[in-house]
Amino acid sequence: MALVWLCLLWVFLSAGVATLPLRVQYVPGAILLVAAPVLIVMIGLQVGWLYALLALAAFVSMFRNPLRFLLAKLRGQNPEVPR
């Protein structure tokens, strides 16, 4: 039951962070970005891997731009940061 509350908290926090100005979103967004895979693995272990795959799809959909930025940085490119 704690996993459900943690996931709900994550969803509401991510919706709240999305309403912040872009320059303020970086730190809370990074925390949510790191917390999501932990929650997804916990979902897979406790509920089932099908639900974990659905959660992963939702996560990638929500964080597609930050993930693209991180992927470009890992490739050695210099992507432009939005202002």
NORZIFEN-V103058 format. One record per residue. N is the residue number from 0. PHI is phi in whole degrees, -180 to 180 (999 if undefined). Layout:
[[N/PHI] [N/PHI]]
//
This chain:
[[0/999] [1/-65] [2/-63] [3/-61] [4/-67] [5/-64] [6/-67] [7/-64] [8/-61] [9/-61] [10/-63] [11/-68] [12/-65] [13/-68] [14/-67] [15/-68] [16/-65] [17/-64] [18/-84] [19/-74] [20/-61] [21/-58] [22/-68] [23/-96] [24/-77] [25/-62] [26/-69] [27/-65] [28/-65] [29/-66] [30/-63] [31/-66] [32/-64] [33/-78] [34/-74] [35/-61] [36/-61] [37/-64] [38/-65] [39/-66] [40/-65] [41/-62] [42/-62] [43/-61] [44/-74] [45/-94] [46/-109] [47/144] [48/-74] [49/-64] [50/-69] [51/-66] [52/-65] [53/-64] [54/-65] [55/-64] [56/-64] [57/-66] [58/-63] [59/-65] [60/-66] [61/-73] [62/-109] [63/-64] [64/-70] [65/-63] [66/-68] [67/-63] [68/-61] [69/-64] [70/-64] [71/-65] [72/-63] [73/-66] [74/-79] [75/91] [76/-81] [77/-120] [78/-72] [79/-82] [80/-88] [81/-65] [82/-101]]
//
